[in-house]
Protein backbone atom coordinates (compact mmCIF):
# COMPACT_ATOMS: atom_id res chain seq x y z
CA UNK A 1 0.00 0.00 0.00
CA UNK A 2 1.31 3.45 -0.95
CA UNK A 3 1.38 5.79 2.03
CA UNK A 4 1.43 9.55 1.58
CA UNK A 5 3.20 11.08 4.56
CA UNK A 6 4.56 14.46 5.56
CA UNK A 7 8.36 15.00 5.66
CA UNK A 8 9.99 13.95 8.93
CA UNK A 9 10.07 16.50 11.74
CA UNK A 10 13.72 17.33 11.16
CA UNK A 11 15.39 20.44 9.84
CA UNK A 12 14.79 20.60 6.04
CA UNK A 13 12.49 17.57 6.31
CA UNK A 14 15.16 15.04 5.41
CA UNK A 15 15.58 11.66 7.02
CA UNK A 16 17.38 12.26 10.29
CA UNK A 17 20.82 10.69 9.99
CA UNK A 18 22.34 9.01 13.01
CA UNK A 19 24.36 11.58 14.92
CA UNK A 20 27.65 9.83 14.19
CA UNK A 21 27.04 10.00 10.42
CA UNK A 22 26.02 13.65 10.13
CA UNK A 23 28.25 16.66 9.55
CA UNK A 24 25.83 19.25 10.93
CA UNK A 25 24.02 19.09 14.27
CA UNK A 26 21.02 21.42 14.67
CA UNK A 27 20.31 22.29 18.30
CA UNK A 28 16.88 23.90 19.02
CA UNK A 29 16.73 25.90 22.27
CA UNK A 30 13.22 27.22 23.08
CA UNK A 31 13.99 29.93 25.62
CA UNK A 32 12.88 33.55 26.14
CA UNK A 33 12.97 34.16 29.88
CA UNK A 34 14.83 37.52 29.73
CA UNK A 35 13.00 39.13 26.82
CA UNK A 36 12.00 42.71 27.60
CA UNK A 37 9.39 43.69 25.00
CA UNK A 38 7.43 41.00 23.15
CA UNK A 39 7.83 37.43 24.35
CA UNK A 40 7.42 34.41 22.10
CA UNK A 41 10.89 33.60 20.80
CA UNK A 42 10.70 30.27 22.63
CA UNK A 43 8.42 29.26 19.74
CA UNK A 44 11.06 30.21 17.17
CA UNK A 45 12.99 26.92 16.86
CA UNK A 46 9.82 24.90 16.27
CA UNK A 47 8.56 27.39 13.65
CA UNK A 48 11.89 27.33 11.79
CA UNK A 49 11.95 23.53 11.68
CA UNK A 50 8.33 23.31 10.52
CA UNK A 51 8.98 25.85 7.73
CA UNK A 52 12.15 24.05 6.68
CA UNK A 53 10.15 20.90 5.95
CA UNK A 54 8.57 22.80 3.06
CA UNK A 55 11.80 23.98 1.40
CA UNK A 56 13.29 22.54 -1.75
CA UNK A 57 16.59 20.92 -0.82
CA UNK A 58 18.28 22.11 -4.02
CA UNK A 59 19.88 25.53 -3.56
CA UNK A 60 19.79 27.33 -6.91
CA UNK A 61 22.61 29.72 -6.02
CA UNK A 62 25.04 26.94 -5.08
CA UNK A 63 23.43 24.44 -7.50
CA UNK A 64 23.70 21.78 -4.78
CA UNK A 65 21.51 19.88 -2.37
CA UNK A 66 22.88 21.34 0.85
CA UNK A 67 21.24 18.66 2.97
CA UNK A 68 23.57 16.10 1.36
CA UNK A 69 26.28 17.19 3.82
CA UNK A 70 24.29 15.30 6.46
CA UNK A 71 22.09 17.19 8.92
CA UNK A 72 20.98 15.76 12.25
CA UNK A 73 18.27 17.55 14.26
CA UNK A 74 18.77 17.09 17.98
CA UNK A 75 16.03 17.10 20.59
CA UNK A 76 15.11 20.49 22.03
CA UNK A 77 17.39 21.56 24.86
CA UNK A 78 15.51 22.01 28.14
CA UNK A 79 16.31 25.47 29.57
CA UNK A 80 16.80 25.98 33.29
CA UNK A 81 13.92 27.62 35.12
CA UNK A 82 16.26 28.71 37.93
CA UNK A 83 18.39 31.34 36.21
CA UNK A 84 19.67 32.57 32.82
CA UNK A 85 23.21 31.64 33.87
CA UNK A 86 22.25 28.00 34.35
CA UNK A 87 20.66 27.98 30.90
CA UNK A 88 23.90 29.35 29.42
CA UNK A 89 25.76 26.52 31.14
CA UNK A 90 23.43 23.95 29.60
CA UNK A 91 23.96 25.45 26.13
CA UNK A 92 27.72 25.44 26.66
CA UNK A 93 27.63 21.77 27.64
CA UNK A 94 25.41 20.79 24.70
CA UNK A 95 27.44 22.70 22.09
CA UNK A 96 30.63 21.37 23.65
CA UNK A 97 29.38 17.81 23.11
CA UNK A 98 28.60 18.60 19.47
CA UNK A 99 32.09 20.01 18.93
CA UNK A 100 33.81 17.10 20.69
CA UNK A 101 32.02 14.74 18.31
CA UNK A 102 33.47 16.66 15.35
CA UNK A 103 30.14 18.10 14.19
CA UNK A 104 29.30 21.58 12.93
CA UNK A 105 26.96 23.26 15.46
CA UNK A 106 23.87 25.20 14.37
CA UNK A 107 21.75 26.61 17.21
CA UNK A 108 18.17 27.77 16.69
CA UNK A 109 16.79 30.16 19.30
CA UNK A 110 15.21 31.32 21.37
CA UNK A 111 16.48 34.63 22.71
CA UNK A 112 19.90 36.02 21.95
CA UNK A 113 21.39 35.46 25.40
CA UNK A 114 21.91 31.80 24.40
CA UNK A 115 24.77 32.76 22.08
CA UNK A 116 27.10 33.15 25.07
CA UNK A 117 26.93 29.43 25.87
CA UNK A 118 27.85 28.47 22.31
CA UNK A 119 30.75 30.94 22.18
CA UNK A 120 32.11 29.66 25.49
CA UNK A 121 32.14 26.10 24.14
CA UNK A 122 33.73 27.02 20.81
CA UNK A 123 36.39 29.22 22.38
CA UNK A 124 37.82 26.20 24.18
CA UNK A 125 38.70 24.60 20.86
CA UNK A 126 39.29 27.67 18.71
CA UNK A 127 41.74 29.84 20.64
CA UNK A 128 41.63 32.66 18.08
CA UNK A 129 37.87 32.71 17.67
CA UNK A 130 35.98 35.87 16.71
CA UNK A 131 32.24 36.51 16.46
CA UNK A 132 30.27 38.22 13.72
CA UNK A 133 27.03 39.64 15.10
CA UNK A 134 24.17 40.64 12.79
CA UNK A 135 21.70 42.55 14.93
CA UNK A 136 19.66 45.72 15.31
CA UNK A 137 20.83 46.13 18.92
CA UNK A 138 24.31 46.38 20.37
CA UNK A 139 23.56 44.09 23.36
CA UNK A 140 26.53 45.63 25.20
CA UNK A 141 25.03 46.55 28.58
CA UNK A 142 26.99 45.48 31.64
CA UNK A 143 23.77 44.19 33.19
CA UNK A 144 20.05 44.57 32.62
CA UNK A 145 17.14 43.93 34.97
CA UNK A 146 19.56 42.65 37.59
CA UNK A 147 21.31 40.06 35.42
CA UNK A 148 24.60 40.01 33.49
CA UNK A 149 23.16 37.17 31.42
CA UNK A 150 20.19 39.10 30.02
CA UNK A 151 19.77 39.18 26.25
CA UNK A 152 20.72 42.88 26.36
CA UNK A 153 24.16 41.97 27.75
CA UNK A 154 25.11 39.00 25.56
CA UNK A 155 27.73 40.71 23.39
CA UNK A 156 29.32 42.38 26.43
CA UNK A 157 29.87 38.87 27.83
CA UNK A 158 31.04 37.55 24.44
CA UNK A 159 33.59 40.36 24.17
CA UNK A 160 35.09 39.13 27.46
CA UNK A 161 35.96 35.95 25.55
CA UNK A 162 36.92 37.00 22.03
CA UNK A 163 36.85 39.85 19.48
CA UNK A 164 33.57 40.76 17.80
CA UNK A 165 32.37 42.66 14.77
CA UNK A 166 28.85 44.09 14.81
CA UNK A 167 26.79 44.64 11.65
CA UNK A 168 23.43 46.34 11.24
CA UNK A 169 23.34 47.99 14.69
CA UNK A 170 20.89 50.86 14.78
CA UNK A 171 19.84 51.05 18.42
CA UNK A 172 21.80 51.38 21.65
CA UNK A 173 21.64 53.18 24.98
CA UNK A 174 24.07 55.82 26.31
CA UNK A 175 25.96 53.23 28.36
CA UNK A 176 26.54 51.12 25.24
CA UNK A 177 27.64 54.11 23.14
CA UNK A 178 30.16 55.09 25.81
CA UNK A 179 31.46 51.50 25.88
CA UNK A 180 31.76 51.36 22.07
CA UNK A 181 33.73 54.62 21.98
CA UNK A 182 35.92 53.73 24.96
CA UNK A 183 36.72 50.19 23.86
CA UNK A 184 36.84 50.81 20.13
CA UNK A 185 34.26 48.13 19.36
CA UNK A 186 34.51 47.19 15.70
CA UNK A 187 31.22 47.67 13.95
CA UNK A 188 29.45 48.49 10.72
CA UNK A 189 26.46 50.43 11.86
CA UNK A 190 23.21 51.37 10.17
CA UNK A 191 23.16 50.87 6.41
CA UNK A 192 26.93 51.02 5.85
CA UNK A 193 28.33 47.76 4.47
CA UNK A 194 32.10 47.98 4.23
CA UNK A 195 33.13 44.38 3.60
CA UNK A 196 36.86 45.07 3.70
CA UNK A 197 36.45 46.63 7.14
CA UNK A 198 34.28 43.72 8.26
CA UNK A 199 36.73 41.02 7.17
CA UNK A 200 39.69 42.86 8.65
CA UNK A 201 38.03 42.90 12.06
CA UNK A 202 37.51 39.12 12.13
CA UNK A 203 40.03 36.40 12.88
CA UNK A 204 40.42 33.38 10.61
CA UNK A 205 37.91 31.33 12.63
CA UNK A 206 34.47 32.88 13.02
CA UNK A 207 31.23 32.12 14.83
CA UNK A 208 28.24 33.90 13.28
CA UNK A 209 25.28 34.96 15.40
CA UNK A 210 22.21 36.25 13.56
CA UNK A 211 19.60 38.08 15.59
CA UNK A 212 16.77 38.24 13.07
CA UNK A 213 15.91 41.82 14.04
CA UNK A 214 19.09 42.68 12.14
CA UNK A 215 16.93 42.24 9.06
CA UNK A 216 14.54 44.99 8.06
CA UNK A 217 11.03 44.67 9.52
CA UNK A 218 9.62 44.86 5.99
CA UNK A 219 10.84 41.30 5.45
CA UNK A 220 11.24 40.18 9.09
CA UNK A 221 8.41 41.56 11.25
CA UNK A 222 8.38 38.46 13.48
CA UNK A 223 10.85 39.59 16.13
CA UNK A 224 10.39 40.79 19.68
CA UNK A 225 12.00 44.20 19.19
CA UNK A 226 11.87 45.36 15.55
CA UNK A 227 13.91 48.35 14.37
CA UNK A 228 13.51 50.07 10.98
CA UNK A 229 16.42 50.29 8.58
CA UNK A 230 17.83 46.76 8.61
CA UNK A 231 19.36 44.45 6.04
CA UNK A 232 17.29 43.11 3.17
CA UNK A 233 17.50 39.54 1.88
CA UNK A 234 20.03 40.17 -0.88
CA UNK A 235 22.22 42.25 1.44
CA UNK A 236 22.39 39.70 4.23
CA UNK A 237 23.18 36.87 1.81
CA UNK A 238 25.96 38.86 0.15
CA UNK A 239 27.46 39.69 3.54
CA UNK A 240 27.34 36.10 4.79
CA UNK A 241 28.71 34.70 1.56
CA UNK A 242 31.70 37.04 1.65
CA UNK A 243 32.51 36.02 5.20
CA UNK A 244 32.20 32.30 4.43
CA UNK A 245 34.38 32.63 1.33
CA UNK A 246 37.14 34.37 3.25
CA UNK A 247 36.98 32.87 6.75
CA UNK A 248 36.47 29.48 8.33
CA UNK A 249 33.04 29.55 9.95
CA UNK A 250 33.05 27.10 12.88
CA UNK A 251 29.37 27.37 13.81
CA UNK A 252 26.44 29.77 13.85
CA UNK A 253 23.08 30.52 15.36
CA UNK A 254 19.83 32.07 14.17
CA UNK A 255 17.99 33.74 17.03
CA UNK A 256 14.95 35.74 18.10
CA UNK A 257 12.27 34.55 15.68
CA UNK A 258 8.97 35.43 17.36
CA UNK A 259 6.35 33.74 15.15
CA UNK A 260 3.29 35.72 14.08
CA UNK A 261 0.01 33.77 13.92
CA UNK A 262 -1.24 33.65 10.35
CA UNK A 263 2.02 34.88 8.79
CA UNK A 264 4.48 32.09 7.98
CA UNK A 265 6.67 34.16 5.64
CA UNK A 266 9.14 35.21 8.39
CA UNK A 267 9.40 31.59 9.56
CA UNK A 268 10.30 30.52 6.04
CA UNK A 269 12.84 33.34 5.66
CA UNK A 270 14.53 32.30 8.92
CA UNK A 271 14.55 28.68 7.76
CA UNK A 272 15.94 29.52 4.34
CA UNK A 273 18.61 31.73 5.88
CA UNK A 274 19.66 28.87 8.16
CA UNK A 275 19.83 26.44 5.23
CA UNK A 276 21.83 28.80 3.04
CA UNK A 277 24.25 29.59 5.84
CA UNK A 278 24.87 25.87 6.32
CA UNK A 279 25.69 25.71 2.62
CA UNK A 280 27.91 28.80 2.66
CA UNK A 281 29.77 27.62 5.77
CA UNK A 282 30.51 24.08 4.59
CA UNK A 283 30.67 24.39 0.80
CA UNK A 284 32.42 27.76 0.49
CA UNK A 285 34.53 27.65 3.62
CA UNK A 286 37.68 29.73 3.55
CA UNK A 287 40.96 28.00 4.17
N, C-alpha and C positions, 0 to 999 in steps of 0.2 A: 504493500500500500504506500502511495506517495504522500508524504506528510509535508505540509507547507508550514514552516515555522519562522519565527522572527530570528534575526541574528543574535548570537549569544550576548549576554550582558557583560561585555568586555569592551575596553576602549577600541574603537573602530570596528566593533562587531565581528572581529575575527575569532577563530577558535583560540582559546586561551592556551598558549604553549606552557608546558611545565616550566617552572621557574628556572631550572638549570639549563634549559635549552633556549631561553630568550636572551636578547641583547638589551632590551629596554624593560624596565620595571616601572609601571605607573602606580603611584601611591596616592589614593584619595584621602583627604583629611577634612572631614566636615566639622568645621569649628568657626565660631564667630563670637566668642564670649567677650571680647574687648571692643567690639564695634561701637562707634559713638554717634552715628546718624541713623542709617537705615540698616536694620539687621536682616539676615537672610542668606548670607554668604555660605552658611553651613550646607545650604542646598546646592551650591555651585558644583561640587564634584559629580554628584549624581546627574545633574542636568547636562554637564559636558559629556559624560559617558553615554547617556541616552542619545544625545544629538550625534555623537560620533558613530553610532550604529547605523546612521542613515547617510554617511559619507560614501562617495566612491573611493576605493582604495588607491586607484591610479591618480598620481599627482601630475597634472598636465605640464606644470613648469619644469619639474625634474624628469618627467617622462618615465617614472618608476612607481612601482607599488611600494610605498614606504613601509607598509606593514610587513613586508617580506624580511625586514631585519629581525623580526621576532619580538613581539610585544606581549608582555604578561601584565595583566591587571590584578593587583593585589587587593585583598580585602580592605575595607575602610579602616583607617586607624582610629581607635577610640581615644578621644581627647580626655584629659584629666578635668574633673569638675572641681578640683581643689584650687588650682591656681594656673595662670598662664605659663609660669616658669616650668611647672611639671609637664605641661603639654609640650613645651619646647624640648624638654628632655626626652619625651617619647618620640618626637619627630627625629631628633638627633640619633636616637638608638635605631629607629627603623631605617633611616637613610644610611646610617653606618653599616647596617646589615646588607643593604643593597650593594653598597660600594665594595664591601669585603667579598661579596660573591662575584664581583667583576661585572656588574650590570650598570647600565646607564640610568640614573634616577630621574624620573619626571614626577613632580608633586602637583596635585590638583587641589586647590583650596576653595573654600576656606579663606579666612582673613589673612592679611599680609604678615602678621606677626610670626607665622609659622616658618617663614623663610629663614629665620635665625637658626632654627634647629638643623635645617639642611646645610647651611653654610658652616656651622660648627663641625658637622660630620665630614664634609668635604675638605675642610681646611686641615684635617689631620693627615690626609693623604697627599693633598696638593699644597705644598708649603708656600708656593708663590701664587696662590689663588687670588683672583679679583672678581668683583661682582658688577655686572651691568644691571641697572635698575631702570625699567620703563614704568613711569608712574606719573600721576598728576600732582602728587604730594611728596614733600621731601622726606617725611617720616624720620626726622632728626631730633625730636625732642629728647631731653634727658630722661624725663618720665612724664606720664600722663595718667590722670585719674588714679594716682597713687601707685602706679606700677611702671617699672623700667622695661617690662615685657609687653606693653600695650602695642597695638598695631601702629600707633603714631610714633613709636620709638625704635622700630625695627632696624632702620638703616643706621641709627646711632650705635646700636649694639653690633651690627655687622661691621661697621667701620673700626670697632675695637679689635676686630679679627683680621681684616684684610682691606686693601684699597677698593674703592667703589667709583663708578661713573654713573651719574644720574642723567636720564633723558626724558624730556617731556614735562618736567616739573613746572607747574604754573600756580602753585599755592603753597605758602609756608607762613609761619608765624614769625614774630620779631626775634624770638629766641633762636629759631632755626636760621634765619638770615644772618644773625650775629655769628653763629657757629660756622656757617658756610664761609663768611668773609674772614673769620679768624683762622680757620683750619685750611682754607684754600681747597674746599671740596670741589672735585672735578665734576662739571656738569654741563649739559647742553640744555638750556632752559627754553621754555616756550616753544616757538615754532622754528627755532634755529637747529639745523641738522648738519653739523660739521663732522663728517665721517673721519677725516684725518685726525681731528682733535679727539674724537671718541676712541679710536683705535690706539692712539698714543697713550691714553690714560689707563688702558687695560693691560694686564700682564698676559703671558702666553696662554694661561689656563683660566677659563672664565666660567662662572656660574651666572646664568641669566634669570632674573626674576621679573615677571611681567604682572604688574598690577593692572587689571583691565581698565581702570579709570584713566590710565595713560592714553587710551584711545579716545577719540572724540565722541561725545555723547550722541552725535548724529548717527553713529554706527554701533555704539556700545552704551545704550542707556541703562543696561541692567547691572549697575554697580551701586554700592551703598552711598558713595560721595562723589557724584559726577562733577566735572569741571569743564567748562567750554574751552575750545582751542586745542584739542589733543591731536594725536596722530590718526591719519586715515589708513585704510587697509593697505594701499600700495606703499605708503611711507613706512609703515611698521615692518612690512615684509622686506623692503629694500634694506632697511637698517639691520634687521636680523641676519639677512643673507650675507651682508658685508662682514659682519662680525664672525659668522660661522666659516666664511671663506678664509679669514685671516687669523683666526684664533682657534684653539682647541676648546670647545665647549664641553664641560665635564658633567653637566646636569642643568636642569632648569625647572622653574615652576610657573604655573599660570594661576593667578589668585584673584579673589574678590568678585567673582561672578555672583550676582544677586538676582536670580531668575525672576522674570516678570510674567505673571500668569497671562496666558493668551498670546505671548510674543516669544516665539522660539528662535527668532533670528539671532539675538545676541548669544544664545547657547550654542548655536551652530558656528558662529564666528569664533567663539572661544575654542570650540572643538577643532575647527579647521586650523586655527593658529597653532594649537598644540601639535597637531599632526604634521604641519609643515615645519615646525621647529624641530621635531624629531628628525625629519628628513634632512633639513639644513645641517643639523648638528652631526649626524652620522654619515651622511653621504657627501657633504662638502667640507668636512672638518679640515681646519688648517693644521699644518704640520709644524 
